[in-house]
Amino acid sequence: MSLAIGLSCKSESSLAVLPLSALKAVPNAAHLALAVLSIPEHLKVVAPSATKFTLVTQNVDGLSARAFREACPTGGELPLFEMHGRLFETVCTACKDRMANFDSPICPALGGTEELVEKYTKEPDIPLENLPRCQKPNCNGLLRPGVVWFDEIPHHLEEINKIVDEADLALVVGTSSVVLIYHLQAPPKPKLLSKFST
């Protein structure tokens, strides 16, 4: 038996103001409870015949990974798929290099924009030369957040579909079940995002 869990609690519309609050956020009891399920002896208590646990999250805040590190300080394999990417990662639009970035703002020109978005104020026009750039030699490409944007296909769809197909039980926690993409799943054998995989 395998157990797959889908988790979501942040809307994509909050992405613009998430960096400051996400930097201060800590995993809550739900994050920690799900992380504990990745430890085989704890999983057996909840689902005695389970042999595998996988967490699929739409969240981009990294709290699921942080909860796992707290629950499993000695390490181990993190059975986590962050299908919408990671907020604290930048991706170069030219060379596609991904790099962790916990700076807030990620460049001086973006300072204060989080507050403008919270107040529903028009964001300032920032000259292209002031936006964050890739630091790899001979690149200098524009950096963007390492998250899936509205018209993009989520990460790991093939692996997630396979996990859900093979799971004996899939739990949807948080707002995942009210996101349109989940409502498009066709019975009788639901597949996570199957209509969007290529």
Residue pairs with C-beta under 8 A, 6 or more apart in sequence:
1 47
1 49
1 50
1 51
1 168
1 169
2 50
2 51
2 52
2 53
2 54
2 163
2 166
2 167
2 168
2 169
3 37
3 43
3 47
3 50
3 52
3 53
3 54
3 167
3 168
3 169
3 170
3 171
4 53
4 54
4 55
4 56
4 163
4 164
4 167
4 169
4 170
4 171
5 34
5 37
5 53
5 54
5 55
5 56
5 170
5 171
5 172
5 173
6 56
6 57
6 58
6 170
6 171
6 172
6 173
6 176
6 177
6 182
6 192
7 30
7 34
7 55
7 56
7 57
7 58
7 59
7 64
7 173
7 174
7 176
8 57
8 58
8 59
8 173
8 174
8 175
8 176
8 179
9 59
9 174
9 175
10 18
10 58
10 59
10 60
10 61
11 175
12 84
12 150
15 60
15 87
15 145
15 147
16 113
16 114
16 117
17 114
17 117
17 118
18 60
18 61
18 87
19 87
19 88
19 104
19 105
19 114
20 104
20 114
22 61
22 62
22 63
22 87
22 88
23 102
23 104
25 61
25 63
26 63
26 66
27 35
27 63
27 64
27 66
27 67
27 70
28 63
30 173
30 174
31 63
31 64
31 66
31 67
32 67
32 70
32 71
34 55
34 64
34 67
34 173
35 55
35 64
35 67
35 68
35 70
35 71
35 72
36 42
36 71
37 43
37 46
37 53
37 55
38 53
38 55
38 68
38 71
38 72
38 76
38 78
38 79
39 71
39 72
39 76
43 50
43 53
44 50
47 169
49 168
50 168
50 169
52 79
53 79
54 79
54 80
54 81
54 163
54 167
55 64
55 79
55 80
55 81
56 80
56 81
56 83
56 160
56 163
56 192
57 64
57 80
57 81
57 82
57 83
57 84
58 83
58 84
58 154
58 176
58 179
59 82
59 84
60 82
60 84
60 85
60 86
60 87
60 147
61 87
62 82
62 86
62 87
62 88
64 80
64 82
65 78
65 80
65 82
68 78
68 80
72 78
81 155
81 156
81 159
81 160
81 163
82 155
83 148
83 154
83 155
83 156
83 157
83 160
83 193
84 147
84 148
84 154
84 155
85 145
85 146
85 147
85 148
85 155
86 146
86 147
87 145
87 146
87 147
88 100
88 101
88 102
88 146
89 98
89 99
89 100
89 101
89 145
89 146
90 98
90 99
90 101
90 106
90 132
90 143
90 144
90 145
90 146
91 97
91 98
91 143
91 144
91 145
91 146
92 98
92 134
92 136
92 139
92 141
92 142
92 143
93 141
93 142
93 143
93 144
94 134
94 139
94 140
94 141
94 142
95 134
95 136
95 139
95 141
97 134
97 136
97 139
98 146
99 135
101 143
104 114
105 111
105 112
105 113
105 114
106 132
106 143
107 130
107 131
107 132
108 130
109 126
109 127
109 130
109 131
110 126
110 131
110 132
113 123
113 124
116 122
116 123
116 124
117 123
128 142
131 142
131 143
132 142
132 143
133 140
133 141
133 142
133 143
134 140
134 141
134 142
134 143
148 154
148 155
153 196
153 197
153 198
154 193
154 196
157 192
157 193
157 196
157 197
158 197
160 192
160 193
161 191
161 192
161 193
161 194
161 197
163 192
164 170
164 190
164 191
164 192
165 189
165 191
170 190
170 192
172 182
176 182
181 193
181 196
182 192
184 195
185 191
185 192
185 193
185 194
185 195
186 194
186 195
